[in-house]
Amino acid sequence: FQNIEVVELPKFLLNNSTSVRVSWDLLCDHGDYEENTDVVVTVKHLSYLSCEEGKRDYNEQHLEASGNLVIIEGLHPYSSYSVSLMKRLDTGENSEAITNVSTKAGVPQMKARASSLSYNHMDSDTQLHFNWGPPPASSQCEKYNSEPGSCSYHFKLIGLDKWNSKYITNGNVLMSQTKLELDGLKPFSHYALFVYITNLK
């Protein structure tokens, strides 16, 4: 095999997995390849790049390609993979090649946790305080889909009553911040706060 190329394809928002296109050329002077045999492509997950070394997905993909390219789907974002190519020769031996690829960062899949009420700050008729707990970093490290330090919280506050239904405010806070103070609100009103974890990159 020669001229092996691995290209990551654009992600789809409805599916947090990613895909790559692998293409190659066969060496003409490497011997005669056995007729009517496909190239066997084996994809092995090596590690989640957001986790400590050793944590990986042990599922492997095995595909067969009759041409000189294959699309590999369902890969984890921000991960390291090995892709091996194998084709049988007329001699009974195998022609093999291995290349490694790292996928790009994706949308984080972990959530902020509910937290007990904090009485350090008191709400007023036009001001509300919110607090939450951070997601477990070590046990769910594979769900970051990016470097943990590159994430932030994105919040959105919307009004739920007729008189404040047009009120919407949003913004970002650092992952180290787990509380939020919002003022300038209407008295005796209902609001809903949404907190998301996003990838800054």
C-alpha positions, 0 to 999 in steps of 0.5 A: 500500500502507498499514498494512504490518506485519511480525511475526517468528514464534516459532522452532523449535528444530530449525531455526535459521532464522526466519520473519516474517508480512507483512500490508498493506492496498491503497489504494482511492484509488490507482487500479484494480488489475489483476484476477487479479494477485497481490501480488509480494513480494521479500525481500532480505537486507541484512546480517548484524548480527553482521558488519562492513558489507557481508557478506550472503546474496545469495539473494533470495526471490520470493513471490506472495500473492493476499490481504493477507498472506504468511509468509516462511520461511527467514530468517537470525536477527540480520539485516537484510532489505528486503521489497518489495511490488508489484501492477500497476495497470490503467494498466500501472504498478506500485504498490510499497512497501518496508519494512525489518525486522531479525530477532531473535538466534538460537542461535549455530552456531559451535563452539569449536576443538580446542586443543593441550594446556596443561602450565601446570597438572597434573591430579591424582587428583581434578582435571582441566584443560580448554582449547580454542580460540575460534571464528574471529570474522571468517570465521564472523561470520554464525554468531554469530546475535547480537552476538558479545560477548553469547555465552558458553561453556556446559559440561557434564561427565558421568561415564562409569563405573558408579561416577560415571555419576550425576555431572553438572555444568554452568555458563557461562564468558565467551567470553574464557575458554578453559580450565576447572578442575574438581575434586572428581572421583573418582580413576581415572575417565573423564569427558566434557566438552561445550562449547557456545556460547550466546547470553546474550540 
